[in-house]
Amino acid sequence: MKNFNVKSLVQSHILKLQSYASARAEYSGENGIFLDANENPYGNLNRYPDPYQQAVKEKLSSMTHIPTHQIFIGNGSDEVIDLAFRLFCTPAKDKALIFTPTYGMYEVCAHIQNIKLLSQPLNQNFQIDKNTVLPLLKEQNLKLVFICSPNNPTGNCIEDIDFILENFKGIVFVDEAYIDFSNRESWAKKITQYPQLIVSQTFSKARGLASARIGIAYSSAEIIALFNKIKLPYNISKLNQEAALAALDATEKYQLEIKNILEEKKRLIDKLIKLPIVKRIYPSEANFILVEVTTADKVYKHLIHHKIITRNRNHQLKNCIRISIGKAYENDQLLNTLTKLIAP
């Protein structure tokens, strides 16, 4: 978008904010006698971590060719989502837009910060209806649009994101938590073309670091600087930064696990669709599948009884359960358990 001015969207008090300067932000060297941060001089984990995760950003930059000053590392993607609300939305005044069904944390963060959330249902193909959404993009005080692609819980990639970017004057947040399992190109490659674009990714899924809570945001240097301005000083521990670096170095493991997950997904779909209780399996570009069954509550409870935990999405999509792709023996156990369930 031409003549985009991000400062016009930022809460005024944040523009005036003098951010906290941590000890490790003022001195980033690794060697020296550290008497500046009131740390315990003993131990192996006694020093504060790099507050800006420079080593992780440099590794990501070498892989994506995106400069480090256009990369933000968050405590999971959830921190990135939360900070976007804090930056751009004034409580009890501004609005955000989501396309349902989608990831639940957008709604949770909006409610926590008292932001009005506009909700536009996806069409029958789980895509944005351009004609219906266009008037919403003109809504007064609409600051943020969230698009999850591949979408959770539907599993499909969302088309027409460029339409939103070209017709909306606010911030467009594209959540790519599952992009590693898709053959689509990441929208992170478009952050220079669209300065209002924020693209989030995560180490939780394809990198297998859900417990480490490492999220990523790619955006313009100006937006990333604002994220750094309002984040907590040491939002990523040293242990988790080291885990992220190790995961990025384990390229062969990463590629093999994605290959195995995608192969297991295909095998699982081929087997599930033959079961009498399964009515439909929606196309998925993620590491999960959305399955329409005869009676979701019954299927879910049956699986729980056998210690197989899925997600019951019946409240979002009638008679649908979401199944993550497990290891081969886990998927076999799922299939065996469902085979014994007689359709009503």
NUKE-135196 format. One record per residue (C-alpha): x, y, z; chain; residue number from 1; residue in one letter. Coordinates in nm, 2 decimals. Layout:
REM residues N
<rec <X; Y; Z>; 'A'; NUM; 'A'>
...
REM end
This chain:
REM residues 344
<rec <0.00; 0.00; 0.00>; 'A'; 1; 'M'>
<rec <0.14; 0.34; -0.10>; 'A'; 2; 'K'>
<rec <0.20; 0.61; 0.15>; 'A'; 3; 'N'>
<rec <0.14; 0.38; 0.44>; 'A'; 4; 'F'>
<rec <0.21; 0.55; 0.77>; 'A'; 5; 'N'>
<rec <0.23; 0.29; 1.06>; 'A'; 6; 'V'>
<rec <0.25; 0.56; 1.33>; 'A'; 7; 'K'>
<rec <-0.10; 0.68; 1.24>; 'A'; 8; 'S'>
<rec <-0.23; 0.34; 1.35>; 'A'; 9; 'L'>
<rec <-0.02; 0.30; 1.67>; 'A'; 10; 'V'>
<rec <-0.17; 0.40; 2.01>; 'A'; 11; 'Q'>
<rec <-0.05; 0.75; 2.09>; 'A'; 12; 'S'>
<rec <0.08; 0.67; 2.44>; 'A'; 13; 'H'>
<rec <0.30; 0.39; 2.29>; 'A'; 14; 'I'>
<rec <0.46; 0.63; 2.05>; 'A'; 15; 'L'>
<rec <0.55; 0.85; 2.36>; 'A'; 16; 'K'>
<rec <0.67; 0.55; 2.56>; 'A'; 17; 'L'>
<rec <1.03; 0.53; 2.68>; 'A'; 18; 'Q'>
<rec <1.09; 0.16; 2.68>; 'A'; 19; 'S'>
<rec <1.27; -0.02; 2.96>; 'A'; 20; 'Y'>
<rec <1.65; -0.05; 2.89>; 'A'; 21; 'A'>
<rec <1.76; -0.38; 3.04>; 'A'; 22; 'S'>
<rec <2.12; -0.44; 3.14>; 'A'; 23; 'A'>
<rec <2.19; -0.69; 2.86>; 'A'; 24; 'R'>
<rec <2.04; -0.44; 2.61>; 'A'; 25; 'A'>
<rec <2.29; -0.18; 2.71>; 'A'; 26; 'E'>
<rec <2.59; -0.41; 2.70>; 'A'; 27; 'Y'>
<rec <2.57; -0.71; 2.46>; 'A'; 28; 'S'>
<rec <2.93; -0.85; 2.49>; 'A'; 29; 'G'>
<rec <2.99; -1.20; 2.61>; 'A'; 30; 'E'>
<rec <3.31; -1.14; 2.80>; 'A'; 31; 'N'>
<rec <3.37; -0.92; 3.10>; 'A'; 32; 'G'>
<rec <3.31; -0.89; 3.47>; 'A'; 33; 'I'>
<rec <2.94; -0.85; 3.49>; 'A'; 34; 'F'>
<rec <2.84; -0.63; 3.79>; 'A'; 35; 'L'>
<rec <2.55; -0.45; 3.62>; 'A'; 36; 'D'>
<rec <2.23; -0.66; 3.65>; 'A'; 37; 'A'>
<rec <2.22; -0.77; 4.01>; 'A'; 38; 'N'>
<rec <2.27; -1.13; 3.91>; 'A'; 39; 'E'>
<rec <2.40; -1.41; 4.13>; 'A'; 40; 'N'>
<rec <2.77; -1.45; 4.03>; 'A'; 41; 'P'>
<rec <2.75; -1.83; 4.07>; 'A'; 42; 'Y'>
<rec <2.59; -2.09; 3.84>; 'A'; 43; 'G'>
<rec <2.55; -2.19; 3.48>; 'A'; 44; 'N'>
<rec <2.21; -2.01; 3.43>; 'A'; 45; 'L'>
<rec <2.28; -1.71; 3.64>; 'A'; 46; 'N'>
<rec <2.31; -1.45; 3.36>; 'A'; 47; 'R'>
<rec <2.02; -1.29; 3.18>; 'A'; 48; 'Y'>
<rec <1.97; -1.40; 2.82>; 'A'; 49; 'P'>
<rec <2.01; -1.19; 2.51>; 'A'; 50; 'D'>
<rec <1.69; -0.98; 2.52>; 'A'; 51; 'P'>
<rec <1.68; -0.95; 2.14>; 'A'; 52; 'Y'>
<rec <1.78; -1.32; 2.05>; 'A'; 53; 'Q'>
<rec <2.03; -1.20; 1.80>; 'A'; 54; 'Q'>
<rec <2.18; -1.54; 1.73>; 'A'; 55; 'A'>
<rec <1.84; -1.69; 1.65>; 'A'; 56; 'V'>
<rec <1.75; -1.39; 1.42>; 'A'; 57; 'K'>
<rec <2.08; -1.42; 1.24>; 'A'; 58; 'E'>
<rec <2.02; -1.79; 1.17>; 'A'; 59; 'K'>
<rec <1.67; -1.72; 1.05>; 'A'; 60; 'L'>
<rec <1.79; -1.43; 0.84>; 'A'; 61; 'S'>
<rec <2.05; -1.66; 0.67>; 'A'; 62; 'S'>
<rec <1.77; -1.91; 0.59>; 'A'; 63; 'M'>
<rec <1.49; -1.66; 0.48>; 'A'; 64; 'T'>
<rec <1.71; -1.37; 0.35>; 'A'; 65; 'H'>
<rec <1.50; -1.13; 0.56>; 'A'; 66; 'I'>
<rec <1.72; -0.88; 0.76>; 'A'; 67; 'P'>
<rec <1.74; -0.93; 1.13>; 'A'; 68; 'T'>
<rec <1.58; -0.59; 1.20>; 'A'; 69; 'H'>
<rec <1.27; -0.72; 1.03>; 'A'; 70; 'Q'>
<rec <1.24; -1.03; 1.26>; 'A'; 71; 'I'>
<rec <1.08; -1.04; 1.60>; 'A'; 72; 'F'>
<rec <1.11; -1.34; 1.84>; 'A'; 73; 'I'>
<rec <0.81; -1.39; 2.07>; 'A'; 74; 'G'>
<rec <0.71; -1.62; 2.36>; 'A'; 75; 'N'>
<rec <0.51; -1.83; 2.11>; 'A'; 76; 'G'>
<rec <0.30; -1.68; 1.84>; 'A'; 77; 'S'>
<rec <0.05; -1.59; 2.11>; 'A'; 78; 'D'>
<rec <0.28; -1.31; 2.23>; 'A'; 79; 'E'>
<rec <0.30; -1.17; 1.88>; 'A'; 80; 'V'>
<rec <-0.08; -1.17; 1.85>; 'A'; 81; 'I'>
<rec <-0.11; -1.01; 2.20>; 'A'; 82; 'D'>
<rec <0.15; -0.74; 2.12>; 'A'; 83; 'L'>
<rec <-0.03; -0.66; 1.79>; 'A'; 84; 'A'>
<rec <-0.35; -0.58; 1.98>; 'A'; 85; 'F'>
<rec <-0.15; -0.37; 2.23>; 'A'; 86; 'R'>
<rec <0.03; -0.17; 1.96>; 'A'; 87; 'L'>
<rec <-0.26; -0.09; 1.73>; 'A'; 88; 'F'>
<rec <-0.59; -0.11; 1.92>; 'A'; 89; 'C'>
<rec <-0.72; 0.14; 2.17>; 'A'; 90; 'T'>
<rec <-0.94; -0.05; 2.43>; 'A'; 91; 'P'>
<rec <-1.32; 0.02; 2.40>; 'A'; 92; 'A'>
<rec <-1.26; 0.21; 2.08>; 'A'; 93; 'K'>
<rec <-1.09; 0.02; 1.81>; 'A'; 94; 'D'>
<rec <-1.19; -0.30; 1.63>; 'A'; 95; 'K'>
<rec <-1.03; -0.61; 1.48>; 'A'; 96; 'A'>
<rec <-1.16; -0.85; 1.22>; 'A'; 97; 'L'>
<rec <-1.13; -1.23; 1.20>; 'A'; 98; 'I'>
<rec <-1.27; -1.50; 0.96>; 'A'; 99; 'F'>
<rec <-1.44; -1.79; 1.13>; 'A'; 100; 'T'>
<rec <-1.39; -2.06; 1.21>; 'A'; 101; 'P'>
<rec <-1.03; -1.98; 1.31>; 'A'; 102; 'T'>
<rec <-0.77; -1.99; 1.59>; 'A'; 103; 'Y'>
<rec <-0.93; -1.90; 1.92>; 'A'; 104; 'G'>
<rec <-0.66; -1.68; 2.06>; 'A'; 105; 'M'>
<rec <-0.75; -1.38; 1.84>; 'A'; 106; 'Y'>
<rec <-1.09; -1.36; 2.02>; 'A'; 107; 'E'>
<rec <-0.93; -1.42; 2.36>; 'A'; 108; 'V'>
<rec <-0.68; -1.14; 2.32>; 'A'; 109; 'C'>
<rec <-0.94; -0.91; 2.19>; 'A'; 110; 'A'>
<rec <-1.17; -0.97; 2.49>; 'A'; 111; 'H'>
<rec <-0.88; -0.93; 2.74>; 'A'; 112; 'I'>
<rec <-0.79; -0.59; 2.59>; 'A'; 113; 'Q'>
<rec <-1.15; -0.49; 2.54>; 'A'; 114; 'N'>
<rec <-1.13; -0.47; 2.16>; 'A'; 115; 'I'>
<rec <-1.45; -0.51; 1.96>; 'A'; 116; 'K'>
<rec <-1.41; -0.81; 1.74>; 'A'; 117; 'L'>
<rec <-1.58; -0.83; 1.40>; 'A'; 118; 'L'>
<rec <-1.64; -1.19; 1.28>; 'A'; 119; 'S'>
<rec <-1.69; -1.28; 0.92>; 'A'; 120; 'Q'>
<rec <-1.78; -1.64; 0.84>; 'A'; 121; 'P'>
<rec <-1.57; -1.81; 0.57>; 'A'; 122; 'L'>
<rec <-1.78; -1.94; 0.28>; 'A'; 123; 'N'>
<rec <-1.86; -2.31; 0.22>; 'A'; 124; 'Q'>
<rec <-1.51; -2.37; 0.08>; 'A'; 125; 'N'>
<rec <-1.36; -2.20; 0.39>; 'A'; 126; 'F'>
<rec <-1.25; -1.90; 0.19>; 'A'; 127; 'Q'>
<rec <-1.31; -1.52; 0.23>; 'A'; 128; 'I'>
<rec <-1.61; -1.39; 0.05>; 'A'; 129; 'D'>
<rec <-1.46; -1.08; -0.11>; 'A'; 130; 'K'>
<rec <-1.80; -0.91; -0.18>; 'A'; 131; 'N'>
<rec <-1.92; -0.95; 0.18>; 'A'; 132; 'T'>
<rec <-1.59; -0.85; 0.34>; 'A'; 133; 'V'>
<rec <-1.53; -0.53; 0.14>; 'A'; 134; 'L'>
<rec <-1.77; -0.31; 0.34>; 'A'; 135; 'P'>
<rec <-1.62; -0.44; 0.66>; 'A'; 136; 'L'>
<rec <-1.28; -0.32; 0.56>; 'A'; 137; 'L'>
<rec <-1.42; 0.03; 0.55>; 'A'; 138; 'K'>
<rec <-1.55; 0.01; 0.91>; 'A'; 139; 'E'>
<rec <-1.45; 0.30; 1.13>; 'A'; 140; 'Q'>
<rec <-1.17; 0.23; 1.38>; 'A'; 141; 'N'>
<rec <-1.10; -0.11; 1.23>; 'A'; 142; 'L'>
<rec <-0.72; -0.15; 1.29>; 'A'; 143; 'K'>
<rec <-0.64; -0.52; 1.26>; 'A'; 144; 'L'>
<rec <-0.73; -0.81; 1.03>; 'A'; 145; 'V'>
<rec <-0.62; -1.16; 1.13>; 'A'; 146; 'F'>
<rec <-0.59; -1.43; 0.87>; 'A'; 147; 'I'>
<rec <-0.48; -1.78; 0.97>; 'A'; 148; 'C'>
<rec <-0.34; -1.97; 0.67>; 'A'; 149; 'S'>
<rec <-0.32; -2.26; 0.67>; 'A'; 150; 'P'>
<rec <-0.63; -2.21; 0.88>; 'A'; 151; 'N'>
<rec <-0.70; -2.38; 1.21>; 'A'; 152; 'N'>
<rec <-0.92; -2.58; 1.24>; 'A'; 153; 'P'>
<rec <-1.01; -2.62; 0.87>; 'A'; 154; 'T'>
<rec <-0.65; -2.69; 0.74>; 'A'; 155; 'G'>
<rec <-0.68; -2.51; 0.41>; 'A'; 156; 'N'>
<rec <-0.48; -2.21; 0.29>; 'A'; 157; 'C'>
<rec <-0.67; -1.89; 0.25>; 'A'; 158; 'I'>
<rec <-0.69; -1.73; -0.09>; 'A'; 159; 'E'>
<rec <-0.73; -1.36; -0.17>; 'A'; 160; 'D'>
<rec <-0.50; -1.23; 0.11>; 'A'; 161; 'I'>
<rec <-0.37; -0.98; -0.15>; 'A'; 162; 'D'>
<rec <-0.72; -0.85; -0.19>; 'A'; 163; 'F'>
<rec <-0.74; -0.77; 0.18>; 'A'; 164; 'I'>
<rec <-0.39; -0.60; 0.17>; 'A'; 165; 'L'>
<rec <-0.49; -0.39; -0.12>; 'A'; 166; 'E'>
<rec <-0.83; -0.28; 0.01>; 'A'; 167; 'N'>
<rec <-0.76; -0.23; 0.38>; 'A'; 168; 'F'>
<rec <-0.57; 0.07; 0.53>; 'A'; 169; 'K'>
<rec <-0.48; -0.10; 0.86>; 'A'; 170; 'G'>
<rec <-0.26; -0.39; 0.97>; 'A'; 171; 'I'>
<rec <-0.30; -0.73; 0.81>; 'A'; 172; 'V'>
<rec <-0.17; -1.02; 1.04>; 'A'; 173; 'F'>
<rec <-0.12; -1.35; 0.86>; 'A'; 174; 'V'>
<rec <-0.07; -1.64; 1.10>; 'A'; 175; 'D'>
<rec <0.14; -1.91; 0.93>; 'A'; 176; 'E'>
<rec <0.18; -2.15; 1.22>; 'A'; 177; 'A'>
<rec <0.13; -2.45; 0.98>; 'A'; 178; 'Y'>
<rec <0.31; -2.31; 0.67>; 'A'; 179; 'I'>
<rec <0.59; -2.57; 0.69>; 'A'; 180; 'D'>
<rec <0.34; -2.85; 0.59>; 'A'; 181; 'F'>
<rec <0.21; -2.66; 0.29>; 'A'; 182; 'S'>
<rec <0.38; -2.62; -0.05>; 'A'; 183; 'N'>
<rec <0.26; -2.26; -0.06>; 'A'; 184; 'R'>
<rec <0.51; -1.97; -0.05>; 'A'; 185; 'E'>
<rec <0.52; -1.78; 0.28>; 'A'; 186; 'S'>
<rec <0.37; -1.43; 0.28>; 'A'; 187; 'W'>
<rec <0.69; -1.33; 0.46>; 'A'; 188; 'A'>
<rec <0.84; -1.28; 0.12>; 'A'; 189; 'K'>
<rec <0.59; -1.00; 0.06>; 'A'; 190; 'K'>
<rec <0.67; -0.78; 0.37>; 'A'; 191; 'I'>
<rec <0.86; -0.53; 0.15>; 'A'; 192; 'T'>
<rec <0.58; -0.50; -0.10>; 'A'; 193; 'Q'>
<rec <0.32; -0.46; 0.18>; 'A'; 194; 'Y'>
<rec <0.46; -0.25; 0.48>; 'A'; 195; 'P'>
<rec <0.13; -0.31; 0.67>; 'A'; 196; 'Q'>
<rec <0.18; -0.68; 0.67>; 'A'; 197; 'L'>
<rec <0.28; -0.89; 0.97>; 'A'; 198; 'I'>
<rec <0.35; -1.26; 0.92>; 'A'; 199; 'V'>
<rec <0.38; -1.49; 1.22>; 'A'; 200; 'S'>
<rec <0.53; -1.84; 1.23>; 'A'; 201; 'Q'>
<rec <0.63; -2.08; 1.51>; 'A'; 202; 'T'>
<rec <0.87; -2.34; 1.62>; 'A'; 203; 'F'>
<rec <0.58; -2.53; 1.79>; 'A'; 204; 'S'>
<rec <0.46; -2.74; 1.50>; 'A'; 205; 'K'>
<rec <0.72; -2.85; 1.23>; 'A'; 206; 'A'>
<rec <1.02; -2.78; 1.45>; 'A'; 207; 'R'>
<rec <0.88; -2.98; 1.75>; 'A'; 208; 'G'>
<rec <0.93; -2.71; 2.01>; 'A'; 209; 'L'>
<rec <0.58; -2.65; 2.15>; 'A'; 210; 'A'>
<rec <0.71; -2.66; 2.51>; 'A'; 211; 'S'>
<rec <0.98; -2.40; 2.43>; 'A'; 212; 'A'>
<rec <0.73; -2.13; 2.32>; 'A'; 213; 'R'>
<rec <0.92; -1.97; 2.03>; 'A'; 214; 'I'>
<rec <0.72; -1.76; 1.79>; 'A'; 215; 'G'>
<rec <0.84; -1.54; 1.50>; 'A'; 216; 'I'>
<rec <0.71; -1.23; 1.33>; 'A'; 217; 'A'>
<rec <0.83; -1.09; 1.00>; 'A'; 218; 'Y'>
<rec <0.74; -0.73; 0.91>; 'A'; 219; 'S'>
<rec <0.87; -0.39; 0.83>; 'A'; 220; 'S'>
<rec <1.16; -0.26; 1.03>; 'A'; 221; 'A'>
<rec <0.93; 0.01; 1.18>; 'A'; 222; 'E'>
<rec <0.67; -0.24; 1.30>; 'A'; 223; 'I'>
<rec <0.94; -0.48; 1.44>; 'A'; 224; 'I'>
<rec <1.10; -0.19; 1.63>; 'A'; 225; 'A'>
<rec <0.76; -0.12; 1.79>; 'A'; 226; 'L'>
<rec <0.73; -0.48; 1.89>; 'A'; 227; 'F'>
<rec <1.07; -0.46; 2.06>; 'A'; 228; 'N'>
<rec <0.97; -0.14; 2.23>; 'A'; 229; 'K'>
<rec <0.67; -0.29; 2.42>; 'A'; 230; 'I'>
<rec <0.78; -0.65; 2.47>; 'A'; 231; 'K'>
<rec <0.89; -0.77; 2.81>; 'A'; 232; 'L'>
<rec <1.27; -0.73; 2.85>; 'A'; 233; 'P'>
<rec <1.37; -1.10; 2.86>; 'A'; 234; 'Y'>
<rec <1.08; -1.27; 2.68>; 'A'; 235; 'N'>
<rec <1.28; -1.57; 2.56>; 'A'; 236; 'I'>
<rec <1.50; -1.77; 2.80>; 'A'; 237; 'S'>
<rec <1.86; -1.87; 2.71>; 'A'; 238; 'K'>
<rec <1.76; -2.24; 2.72>; 'A'; 239; 'L'>
<rec <1.48; -2.18; 2.47>; 'A'; 240; 'N'>
<rec <1.71; -1.97; 2.25>; 'A'; 241; 'Q'>
<rec <1.95; -2.25; 2.24>; 'A'; 242; 'E'>
<rec <1.67; -2.50; 2.16>; 'A'; 243; 'A'>
<rec <1.57; -2.28; 1.87>; 'A'; 244; 'A'>
<rec <1.92; -2.27; 1.73>; 'A'; 245; 'L'>
<rec <1.96; -2.64; 1.76>; 'A'; 246; 'A'>
<rec <1.63; -2.70; 1.58>; 'A'; 247; 'A'>
<rec <1.73; -2.47; 1.30>; 'A'; 248; 'L'>
<rec <2.06; -2.66; 1.26>; 'A'; 249; 'D'>
<rec <1.88; -2.99; 1.25>; 'A'; 250; 'A'>
<rec <1.77; -2.95; 0.89>; 'A'; 251; 'T'>
<rec <1.76; -3.32; 0.79>; 'A'; 252; 'E'>
<rec <1.56; -3.41; 1.10>; 'A'; 253; 'K'>
<rec <1.31; -3.13; 1.03>; 'A'; 254; 'Y'>
<rec <1.27; -3.24; 0.66>; 'A'; 255; 'Q'>
<rec <1.23; -3.60; 0.75>; 'A'; 256; 'L'>
<rec <0.97; -3.54; 1.02>; 'A'; 257; 'E'>
<rec <0.77; -3.32; 0.78>; 'A'; 258; 'I'>
<rec <0.79; -3.60; 0.51>; 'A'; 259; 'K'>
<rec <0.68; -3.86; 0.76>; 'A'; 260; 'N'>
<rec <0.39; -3.65; 0.89>; 'A'; 261; 'I'>
<rec <0.26; -3.58; 0.54>; 'A'; 262; 'L'>
<rec <0.29; -3.94; 0.44>; 'A'; 263; 'E'>
<rec <0.10; -4.05; 0.76>; 'A'; 264; 'E'>
<rec <-0.16; -3.78; 0.69>; 'A'; 265; 'K'>
<rec <-0.23; -3.93; 0.34>; 'A'; 266; 'K'>
<rec <-0.24; -4.28; 0.48>; 'A'; 267; 'R'>
<rec <-0.47; -4.18; 0.76>; 'A'; 268; 'L'>
<rec <-0.71; -4.00; 0.52>; 'A'; 269; 'I'>
<rec <-0.72; -4.31; 0.29>; 'A'; 270; 'D'>
<rec <-0.81; -4.53; 0.58>; 'A'; 271; 'K'>
<rec <-1.05; -4.30; 0.76>; 'A'; 272; 'L'>
<rec <-1.27; -4.22; 0.46>; 'A'; 273; 'I'>
<rec <-1.36; -4.59; 0.43>; 'A'; 274; 'K'>
<rec <-1.51; -4.60; 0.78>; 'A'; 275; 'L'>
<rec <-1.89; -4.59; 0.81>; 'A'; 276; 'P'>
<rec <-1.88; -4.32; 1.08>; 'A'; 277; 'I'>
<rec <-1.68; -4.08; 0.86>; 'A'; 278; 'V'>
<rec <-1.89; -3.86; 0.63>; 'A'; 279; 'K'>
<rec <-1.62; -3.62; 0.50>; 'A'; 280; 'R'>
<rec <-1.25; -3.52; 0.53>; 'A'; 281; 'I'>
<rec <-1.17; -3.16; 0.44>; 'A'; 282; 'Y'>
<rec <-0.86; -3.08; 0.24>; 'A'; 283; 'P'>
<rec <-0.57; -3.00; 0.46>; 'A'; 284; 'S'>
<rec <-0.23; -2.83; 0.41>; 'A'; 285; 'E'>
<rec <-0.15; -2.86; 0.78>; 'A'; 286; 'A'>
<rec <-0.04; -3.14; 1.02>; 'A'; 287; 'N'>
<rec <-0.40; -3.21; 1.11>; 'A'; 288; 'F'>
<rec <-0.72; -3.31; 0.94>; 'A'; 289; 'I'>
<rec <-1.08; -3.19; 1.00>; 'A'; 290; 'L'>
<rec <-1.31; -3.49; 0.99>; 'A'; 291; 'V'>
<rec <-1.69; -3.47; 0.97>; 'A'; 292; 'E'>
<rec <-1.84; -3.78; 1.14>; 'A'; 293; 'V'>
<rec <-2.19; -3.91; 1.21>; 'A'; 294; 'T'>
<rec <-2.20; -3.78; 1.57>; 'A'; 295; 'T'>
<rec <-1.89; -3.58; 1.68>; 'A'; 296; 'A'>
<rec <-1.97; -3.60; 2.06>; 'A'; 297; 'D'>
<rec <-2.01; -3.97; 2.05>; 'A'; 298; 'K'>
<rec <-1.69; -4.03; 1.85>; 'A'; 299; 'V'>
<rec <-1.49; -3.79; 2.07>; 'A'; 300; 'Y'>
<rec <-1.61; -3.96; 2.39>; 'A'; 301; 'K'>
<rec <-1.54; -4.30; 2.25>; 'A'; 302; 'H'>
<rec <-1.18; -4.20; 2.17>; 'A'; 303; 'L'>
<rec <-1.13; -4.04; 2.51>; 'A'; 304; 'I'>
<rec <-1.25; -4.36; 2.67>; 'A'; 305; 'H'>
<rec <-0.96; -4.53; 2.49>; 'A'; 306; 'H'>
<rec <-0.71; -4.26; 2.59>; 'A'; 307; 'K'>
<rec <-0.70; -4.11; 2.24>; 'A'; 308; 'I'>
<rec <-0.74; -3.74; 2.26>; 'A'; 309; 'I'>
<rec <-0.86; -3.54; 1.96>; 'A'; 310; 'T'>
<rec <-1.03; -3.20; 1.95>; 'A'; 311; 'R'>
<rec <-1.41; -3.18; 1.93>; 'A'; 312; 'N'>
<rec <-1.49; -2.89; 1.70>; 'A'; 313; 'R'>
<rec <-1.87; -2.96; 1.70>; 'A'; 314; 'N'>
<rec <-1.94; -2.61; 1.85>; 'A'; 315; 'H'>
<rec <-1.76; -2.45; 1.55>; 'A'; 316; 'Q'>
<rec <-1.84; -2.69; 1.27>; 'A'; 317; 'L'>
<rec <-2.13; -2.94; 1.32>; 'A'; 318; 'K'>
<rec <-2.01; -3.30; 1.38>; 'A'; 319; 'N'>
<rec <-1.65; -3.22; 1.31>; 'A'; 320; 'C'>
<rec <-1.34; -3.34; 1.50>; 'A'; 321; 'I'>
<rec <-0.99; -3.23; 1.44>; 'A'; 322; 'R'>
<rec <-0.72; -3.49; 1.44>; 'A'; 323; 'I'>
<rec <-0.35; -3.42; 1.46>; 'A'; 324; 'S'>
<rec <-0.12; -3.65; 1.27>; 'A'; 325; 'I'>
<rec <0.07; -3.87; 1.51>; 'A'; 326; 'G'>
<rec <0.33; -4.14; 1.47>; 'A'; 327; 'K'>
<rec <0.24; -4.45; 1.27>; 'A'; 328; 'A'>
<rec <0.15; -4.66; 1.57>; 'A'; 329; 'Y'>
<rec <-0.06; -4.38; 1.72>; 'A'; 330; 'E'>
<rec <-0.25; -4.34; 1.40>; 'A'; 331; 'N'>
<rec <-0.30; -4.72; 1.38>; 'A'; 332; 'D'>
<rec <-0.44; -4.72; 1.73>; 'A'; 333; 'Q'>
<rec <-0.68; -4.44; 1.63>; 'A'; 334; 'L'>
<rec <-0.79; -4.63; 1.33>; 'A'; 335; 'L'>
<rec <-0.84; -4.96; 1.52>; 'A'; 336; 'N'>
<rec <-1.04; -4.78; 1.79>; 'A'; 337; 'T'>
<rec <-1.27; -4.60; 1.54>; 'A'; 338; 'L'>
<rec <-1.32; -4.92; 1.34>; 'A'; 339; 'T'>
<rec <-1.49; -5.07; 1.65>; 'A'; 340; 'K'>
<rec <-1.73; -4.78; 1.68>; 'A'; 341; 'L'>
<rec <-2.06; -4.86; 1.50>; 'A'; 342; 'I'>
<rec <-2.22; -4.56; 1.33>; 'A'; 343; 'A'>
<rec <-2.56; -4.46; 1.46>; 'A'; 344; 'P'>
REM end
